[in-house]
Amino acid sequence: MNTKSAVPFFRPALGTEEEQAVLEVMRSGWLTTGKIALEFEKEFASFVGSPFALGVNSATSGLMLAMEACGIGPGAPILTTPYTFVSTATSALHLGAEVVYADIEPDSYCISPEKIAEQLARRPEIKAIVPVHVGGAVCDMKAITGLAKQHGIAVIEDAAHSFPSLTSAGYAGTLGDAGVFSFYANKTITTGEGGMVCVHSPALAERISRLRMHGIDRPVWDRYTSKNASWEYDVTEAGWKCNLPDILAAIGRAQLTKAQSLFEKRKAIAEKYNQAFASLDFLRLPPDGQGNAWHLYLLRIVPAKLTIGRDVFSSLLQADGIGVSLHFIPHFQMTLFKNKYALRAQDFPNALRQFETTITLPLWPGMTDDMIDRVIQAVTATGKAHYAG
């Protein structure tokens, strides 16, 4: 690899604001969940227009909490896509639930409403739909929520990739019964590790708030600071330890103030990529649409136009100093799900096709023009050098 001109796959966009916010928390003497986390929740809820936002230590925890609060438990089937990160499904498995899969749309990475309808007809006992907004592109939530209403089941959005995806109906992650956002290190805003669960229902909010802190029946962060606080509390059910600490929430608050500008930078880079690749017949541009957050740039090769496949293409880019990744290895390729549900790739032809042809290119706000040009030049040169005509 030519490290002198290498382009990393991702770097977080952190500055002095985040540093100062963390120092203030450290100097306060209160590191765990407290007033900073509560302020972050309020600010995030206001940003996305959600009545309730609850900070958690990861989006994975948030999915578990949201599912459990929506009644997902032992034996209850949830319906989701095989084209997602593993935690979308394992969150349900940890609750003893069953995972049912529907293929993605033919020219998208998002779950197909048509396939959802087919599975709901086959499996009327399904208790929730878990759509995933892959790469920042938003699922057809009007169709999905309509199907859920017809069948009287919940919609829990995996919105790990979709902040700040604004549609005419509102922000992705606020369009179902619950939406779970991720603040992992490579997300559109970060706390290092962490997430947020947004809900409309006061009852869901109260239950998630209780479950994320061991099932304790009262807010616990002020037990050592409030004049009215007491050591007395009750545990009403078995919960988890999933709270978001102040030291991480402080980073999130600083990041939230930059969310729109960070989005504009990602969008501008995606537009440069689109302009450069649109005329190349051996490539297909990522799906786009209203509210696309451009968290990932999911470029597809056209195998019939090339003498090499996706894996070799990716390796050549890496050898040229371009950091690339793959989103996602679908669940039907993973031992856990293949063995548990006897999944077959041929049952998900759209997901299989996307998996075999997709390369995720670098896309992060701090990319320089030289970096962007390096990526464009490397992709273009690699394709032309192995062009089949």
C-alpha positions as CSV (number, residue, x, y, z in Angstrom):
1,M,0.0,0.0,0.0
2,N,1.2,3.5,-0.8
3,T,0.8,4.9,2.7
4,K,1.9,8.3,1.8
5,S,-1.2,8.9,-0.3
6,A,-3.5,6.5,1.5
7,V,-7.1,7.5,2.1
8,P,-8.6,6.1,5.3
9,F,-12.0,4.5,5.2
10,F,-13.2,6.8,8.0
11,R,-12.1,9.3,10.6
12,P,-14.4,10.9,13.1
13,A,-15.0,14.7,12.9
14,L,-14.0,15.8,16.3
15,G,-12.7,19.2,17.4
16,T,-12.0,21.5,20.3
17,E,-15.7,21.7,21.2
18,E,-15.8,18.0,22.0
19,E,-12.5,18.2,23.9
20,Q,-13.8,21.1,26.0
21,A,-17.1,19.3,26.7
22,V,-15.4,16.2,27.9
23,L,-13.0,18.2,30.1
24,E,-15.9,20.0,31.7
25,V,-17.5,16.7,32.6
26,M,-14.2,15.3,34.0
27,R,-13.7,18.4,36.1
28,S,-17.2,18.2,37.4
29,G,-16.5,14.9,39.2
30,W,-19.7,13.3,37.7
31,L,-18.9,10.9,34.9
32,T,-21.9,8.6,34.6
33,T,-25.4,9.4,33.6
34,G,-26.5,12.8,35.0
35,K,-27.5,16.2,33.9
36,I,-25.4,16.2,30.7
37,A,-27.0,13.0,29.5
38,L,-30.5,14.4,30.3
39,E,-29.7,17.6,28.3
40,F,-28.5,15.5,25.4
41,E,-31.7,13.6,25.4
42,K,-33.8,16.8,25.4
43,E,-31.7,18.3,22.6
44,F,-31.9,15.2,20.4
45,A,-35.6,14.9,21.0
46,S,-36.1,18.5,19.9
47,F,-33.8,18.1,16.9
48,V,-35.8,15.1,15.5
49,G,-39.2,16.2,16.8
50,S,-39.7,13.2,19.0
51,P,-41.7,13.4,22.3
52,F,-39.2,11.1,24.0
53,A,-35.5,10.3,23.5
54,L,-33.6,8.0,25.8
55,G,-29.9,7.7,25.7
56,V,-28.3,4.2,25.8
57,N,-24.8,2.8,25.7
58,S,-25.3,1.3,22.2
59,A,-27.8,1.0,19.4
60,T,-27.7,-2.7,20.1
61,S,-28.9,-2.1,23.6
62,G,-31.5,0.3,22.2
63,L,-32.9,-2.3,19.9
64,M,-33.2,-4.9,22.7
65,L,-34.9,-2.3,25.0
66,A,-37.3,-1.1,22.2
67,M,-38.2,-4.7,21.2
68,E,-38.8,-5.8,24.8
69,A,-40.9,-2.7,25.5
70,C,-43.0,-3.4,22.4
71,G,-43.8,-6.9,23.7
72,I,-41.1,-8.9,21.9
73,G,-40.2,-11.9,24.1
74,P,-39.7,-15.7,24.0
75,G,-41.1,-17.2,20.8
76,A,-42.4,-13.9,19.4
77,P,-41.4,-13.5,15.7
78,I,-40.0,-10.2,14.4
79,L,-39.6,-9.5,10.7
80,T,-36.5,-7.8,9.3
81,T,-34.0,-7.8,6.5
82,P,-31.0,-10.1,6.0
83,Y,-29.1,-7.1,4.6
84,T,-28.1,-5.5,7.9
85,F,-25.6,-5.7,10.7
86,V,-25.9,-8.7,13.0
87,S,-27.3,-6.8,16.0
88,T,-30.6,-6.2,14.3
89,A,-31.3,-9.9,14.6
90,T,-29.3,-10.9,17.7
91,S,-31.1,-8.2,19.7
92,A,-34.2,-10.3,19.2
93,L,-32.4,-13.5,19.8
94,H,-31.3,-12.3,23.2
95,L,-34.9,-11.8,24.1
96,G,-35.8,-15.4,23.1
97,A,-37.6,-14.1,20.0
98,E,-37.6,-15.6,16.5
99,V,-36.2,-13.7,13.4
100,V,-38.1,-13.9,10.1
101,Y,-36.6,-12.4,7.0
102,A,-37.9,-10.5,3.9
103,D,-35.7,-9.7,0.9
104,I,-34.7,-6.1,0.0
105,E,-36.0,-4.1,-2.9
106,P,-34.5,-4.9,-6.4
107,D,-32.6,-1.7,-6.8
108,S,-32.1,-0.7,-3.1
109,Y,-30.6,-1.9,0.1
110,C,-33.8,-1.4,2.1
111,I,-36.4,-4.0,3.0
112,S,-39.1,-4.6,0.4
113,P,-42.7,-3.8,1.5
114,E,-43.9,-6.3,-1.1
115,K,-41.9,-9.0,0.6
116,I,-43.0,-7.9,4.0
117,A,-46.6,-8.3,2.9
118,E,-45.8,-11.8,1.6
119,Q,-44.2,-12.8,4.9
120,L,-47.1,-11.3,7.0
121,A,-49.5,-13.4,5.0
122,R,-47.5,-16.5,5.6
123,R,-46.7,-15.7,9.3
124,P,-49.7,-13.8,10.8
125,E,-48.1,-14.3,14.3
126,I,-45.3,-11.8,13.5
127,K,-45.3,-9.2,16.3
128,A,-43.1,-6.4,14.9
129,I,-41.4,-5.2,11.7
130,V,-37.9,-3.9,12.0
131,P,-36.9,-2.0,8.9
132,V,-33.3,-0.9,8.5
133,H,-32.4,2.4,6.8
134,V,-29.2,1.1,5.1
135,G,-26.4,3.6,4.4
136,G,-28.7,6.6,5.2
137,A,-31.3,5.8,2.5
138,V,-34.8,5.7,4.0
139,C,-37.1,2.7,3.7
140,D,-40.6,3.1,2.3
141,M,-42.0,3.9,5.7
142,K,-45.5,4.9,4.5
143,A,-46.0,1.4,3.0
144,I,-44.3,-0.3,6.0
145,T,-46.3,1.5,8.7
146,G,-49.5,0.9,6.6
147,L,-48.8,-2.8,6.6
148,A,-48.1,-2.8,10.4
149,K,-51.4,-0.9,11.1
150,Q,-53.3,-3.5,9.0
151,H,-51.9,-6.3,11.1
152,G,-51.9,-4.5,14.4
153,I,-48.1,-4.9,15.0
154,A,-45.3,-2.6,16.0
155,V,-42.7,-0.9,13.8
156,I,-39.2,-0.6,15.4
157,E,-36.9,1.3,13.1
158,D,-33.2,0.4,13.0
159,A,-32.1,4.0,12.3
160,A,-28.4,3.4,13.0
161,H,-27.5,4.9,9.6
162,S,-30.2,7.4,9.1
163,F,-29.4,10.5,11.2
164,P,-30.3,13.2,10.1
165,S,-32.6,11.7,7.4
166,L,-35.5,14.2,7.1
167,T,-38.4,13.1,4.9
168,S,-41.8,14.9,4.3
169,A,-43.3,12.7,7.1
170,G,-40.5,13.6,9.6
171,Y,-37.1,12.2,10.6
172,A,-36.4,8.6,9.9
173,G,-36.3,6.9,13.3
174,T,-39.4,8.8,14.4
175,L,-41.9,7.3,11.9
176,G,-42.7,4.0,13.7
177,D,-43.5,3.1,17.3
178,A,-39.8,3.2,18.2
179,G,-36.6,4.2,16.4
180,V,-33.0,3.4,17.4
181,F,-30.1,5.6,16.5
182,S,-26.4,4.7,16.7
183,F,-23.6,7.0,17.9
184,Y,-20.8,4.5,17.2
185,A,-17.4,5.9,16.2
186,N,-18.1,5.9,12.4
187,K,-21.7,7.2,12.5
188,T,-22.9,10.6,11.3
189,I,-22.6,11.9,14.8
190,T,-20.7,10.1,17.5
191,T,-20.3,9.7,21.2
192,G,-17.6,7.0,20.7
193,E,-20.1,4.3,21.8
194,G,-23.8,5.0,22.4
195,G,-27.2,5.4,20.9
196,M,-30.7,6.9,21.4
197,V,-34.2,5.4,21.4
198,C,-37.0,7.6,20.3
199,V,-40.6,6.8,21.0
200,H,-44.0,8.5,20.9
201,S,-45.7,6.7,23.7
202,P,-45.2,7.8,27.4
203,A,-45.7,4.2,28.5
204,L,-42.9,2.9,26.2
205,A,-40.6,5.7,27.3
206,E,-41.2,5.0,31.0
207,R,-40.6,1.2,30.4
208,I,-37.4,1.7,28.4
209,S,-36.1,4.2,31.0
210,R,-36.7,1.7,33.7
211,L,-35.3,-1.3,31.8
212,R,-32.1,0.5,30.9
213,M,-31.2,0.9,34.6
214,H,-31.7,-2.5,36.1
215,G,-35.5,-2.3,36.4
216,I,-35.2,0.2,39.2
217,D,-38.5,2.1,39.8
218,R,-37.1,5.6,40.0
219,P,-34.5,7.8,38.3
220,V,-31.1,6.8,39.8
221,W,-28.7,9.4,38.6
222,D,-29.5,12.0,41.4
223,R,-29.5,9.6,44.3
224,Y,-26.2,11.2,45.5
225,T,-26.9,14.8,44.6
226,S,-30.5,15.7,45.2
227,K,-31.5,17.0,48.7
228,N,-34.7,14.9,48.3
229,A,-32.8,11.8,47.2
230,S,-32.9,8.7,49.3
231,W,-31.1,5.4,49.2
232,E,-34.4,3.7,49.0
233,Y,-35.6,2.2,45.7
234,D,-37.4,-0.9,44.4
235,V,-36.6,-3.2,41.5
236,T,-39.8,-4.1,39.7
237,E,-38.4,-6.4,37.0
238,A,-35.1,-7.6,35.6
239,G,-33.6,-4.9,33.5
240,W,-30.1,-4.2,32.1
241,K,-27.3,-1.7,32.5
242,C,-27.6,0.3,29.3
243,N,-27.4,3.9,30.3
244,L,-25.4,6.6,28.4
245,P,-22.8,8.3,30.7
246,D,-22.3,12.0,30.9
247,I,-18.7,11.8,29.5
248,L,-20.0,10.4,26.3
249,A,-23.2,12.5,26.2
250,A,-21.0,15.6,26.3
251,I,-19.4,14.5,23.0
252,G,-22.8,13.9,21.6
253,R,-24.1,17.4,22.5
254,A,-21.1,19.0,20.8
255,Q,-21.6,16.7,17.7
256,L,-25.4,17.5,17.6
257,T,-24.6,21.2,17.1
258,K,-22.6,20.3,14.0
259,A,-25.0,17.6,12.6
260,Q,-26.3,19.7,9.7
261,S,-22.9,20.9,8.6
262,L,-21.4,17.4,8.8
263,F,-24.3,16.2,6.7
264,E,-23.8,18.9,4.1
265,K,-20.1,17.9,3.8
266,R,-21.0,14.2,3.4
267,K,-23.6,15.1,0.8
268,A,-21.1,17.2,-1.2
269,I,-18.6,14.4,-1.3
270,A,-21.3,11.9,-2.5
271,E,-22.3,14.4,-5.2
272,K,-18.7,14.5,-6.4
273,Y,-18.6,10.8,-6.5
274,N,-21.9,10.6,-8.4
275,Q,-20.7,13.1,-11.0
276,A,-17.5,11.2,-11.5
277,F,-19.0,7.7,-11.8
278,A,-22.3,8.4,-13.5
279,S,-20.9,8.0,-17.0
280,L,-19.0,4.7,-16.3
281,D,-21.0,1.8,-17.5
282,F,-19.2,-0.7,-15.2
283,L,-20.5,1.1,-12.1
284,R,-23.9,1.7,-10.6
285,L,-24.5,4.7,-8.3
286,P,-25.9,4.2,-4.8
287,P,-29.7,4.4,-4.4
288,D,-30.8,7.9,-3.5
289,G,-34.1,9.4,-2.4
290,Q,-35.7,11.8,0.0
291,G,-34.0,12.1,3.3
292,N,-30.8,10.3,2.3
293,A,-28.3,10.9,5.2
294,W,-25.3,9.7,3.0
295,H,-23.8,7.8,5.9
296,L,-22.3,5.4,3.4
297,Y,-21.4,5.5,-0.2
298,L,-22.5,2.1,-1.5
299,L,-21.0,1.8,-5.0
300,R,-22.0,-1.2,-7.1
301,I,-19.9,-2.8,-9.9
302,V,-21.5,-4.3,-13.0
303,P,-19.9,-7.8,-13.3
304,A,-20.8,-8.2,-16.9
305,K,-18.7,-5.2,-17.8
306,L,-15.6,-6.3,-15.9
307,T,-13.1,-9.1,-16.0
308,I,-12.9,-9.1,-12.2
309,G,-15.4,-9.4,-9.4
310,R,-16.1,-7.3,-6.3
311,D,-13.5,-9.0,-4.1
312,V,-10.6,-8.5,-6.5
313,F,-11.8,-4.9,-7.3
314,S,-11.8,-4.1,-3.6
315,S,-8.4,-5.7,-3.0
316,L,-6.9,-3.6,-5.9
317,L,-8.3,-0.4,-4.3
318,Q,-6.8,-1.3,-1.0
319,A,-3.5,-2.0,-2.6
320,D,-3.7,1.5,-4.1
321,G,-4.1,3.0,-0.7
322,I,-7.9,3.4,-0.6
323,G,-9.7,2.2,2.5
324,V,-12.8,0.4,1.6
325,S,-15.4,-1.7,3.4
326,L,-18.4,-3.9,2.8
327,H,-22.0,-3.2,4.0
328,F,-23.3,-5.8,4.7
329,I,-22.5,-9.4,4.8
330,P,-26.1,-10.7,4.7
331,H,-27.3,-13.0,7.5
332,F,-27.8,-15.9,5.1
333,Q,-24.0,-16.0,4.7
334,M,-23.4,-16.3,8.5
335,T,-23.2,-19.6,10.3
336,L,-25.4,-18.6,13.2
337,F,-28.4,-17.7,11.0
338,K,-27.8,-20.4,8.4
339,N,-27.8,-23.1,11.1
340,K,-30.6,-21.7,13.1
341,Y,-33.1,-20.9,10.3
342,A,-31.8,-22.9,7.4
343,L,-31.4,-19.7,5.4
344,R,-30.6,-20.1,1.7
345,A,-29.0,-17.3,-0.4
346,Q,-31.3,-18.1,-3.3
347,D,-34.3,-17.2,-1.3
348,F,-33.0,-13.6,-1.1
349,P,-31.9,-12.8,-4.7
350,N,-31.9,-9.1,-4.3
351,A,-29.8,-9.1,-1.2
352,L,-27.4,-11.7,-2.8
353,R,-26.9,-9.5,-5.9
354,Q,-26.2,-6.4,-3.8
355,F,-23.8,-8.3,-1.5
356,E,-21.8,-9.7,-4.4
357,T,-21.5,-6.3,-6.2
358,T,-21.2,-3.6,-3.6
359,I,-18.1,-1.8,-2.4
360,T,-18.3,0.9,0.3
361,L,-16.0,3.9,-0.4
362,P,-14.6,6.4,2.0
363,L,-17.1,9.1,2.9
364,W,-16.4,11.3,6.0
365,P,-16.6,15.1,6.5
366,G,-12.9,15.7,6.9
367,M,-12.0,14.3,3.5
368,T,-9.9,16.8,1.5
369,D,-10.3,17.4,-2.2
370,D,-7.1,15.5,-2.8
371,M,-8.5,12.5,-1.0
372,I,-11.7,12.6,-2.9
373,D,-9.8,12.8,-6.2
374,R,-7.6,9.9,-5.1
375,V,-10.7,7.7,-4.5
376,I,-12.2,8.7,-7.9
377,Q,-9.0,8.1,-9.8
378,A,-8.4,4.8,-8.1
379,V,-11.9,3.5,-8.8
380,T,-11.9,4.7,-12.4
381,A,-8.5,3.4,-13.2
382,T,-9.2,0.0,-11.7
383,G,-12.4,-0.4,-13.6
384,K,-10.9,0.7,-16.9
385,A,-7.9,-1.6,-16.4
386,H,-10.2,-4.6,-16.1
387,Y,-13.0,-3.5,-18.5
388,A,-14.6,-6.3,-20.4
389,G,-16.5,-4.1,-22.8
